[in-house]
């Protein structure tokens, strides 16, 4: 059982969603690695709450495929399912190709500045090798485009589906030149939107989203104990 840091919850909010988000973040960042046993009694002590919201949070994680629940036995952080990662990638690419095309045809006022600000933050985080916050800033870059396109609900859908591919990306992120490539791709997407060039925006997005899966064999060879399928 990996022990996460004691967490203070906001007592004005329901506990289960907060536990879910904290555990999900720990799984996606690989603080909780595949194979880690999550005991409800231990988690309840760490979060300072009863086991009921812990159970509810674990059930939600199970629905996303991030944990395997063995009734009356144990709950274990799942291995990364390559098939599920490919499906999530297909979904996200399909949606975002239409988003960037639409934004390049007519982008809301202020979007260019918001995207540039997010890239500036990513540059700072990359220089500090702060991968956890870099990933959050990367996600926010894409989230901004969903918001600008008026489809924020699709971002929630993609996020729920993307746990496996997000973990693959986290394994790949420390590779030499990876953060620089992400920043170049983001700049290319933002530039194409700004100059109203839908075809270039889509081409830049394809390049960007293909990076991790194109290195799948290398990732699987390096982390065979984390991956399945």
Number of C-alpha atoms within 10 A of each C-alpha: 12 13 13 14 8 11 14 10 16 9 7 6 9 11 19 20 15 19 23 20 14 15 22 21 15 15 23 23 19 17 14 21 20 19 17 18 18 22 17 18 13 15 22 17 13 15 19 13 16 14 18 13 19 25 20 16 22 26 18 17 23 17 14 17 21 26 24 21 19 9 7 6 8 12 21 22 22 23 22 25 19 18 13 17 21 15 15 22 22 12 15 19 19 12 16 21 18 14 23 31 21 17 23 24 14 14 18 11 9 9 18 14 11 14 20 16 13 18 23 14 14 25 18 12 18 19 12 10 14 12 18 15 15 22 21 11 19 18 15 15 20 18 18 17 23 21 15 19 19 11 14 14 11 16 20 12 13 16 16 15 21 23 24 28 23 22 24 26 21 18 19 20 18 13 9 9 9 16 23 14 14 20 18 15 21 23 16 20 25 26 19 22 25 18 12 19 17 23 15 19 27 23 16 22 20 17 14 19 17 12 16 21 18 10 13 15 10 13 18 17 10 13 11 12 13 19 19 12 9
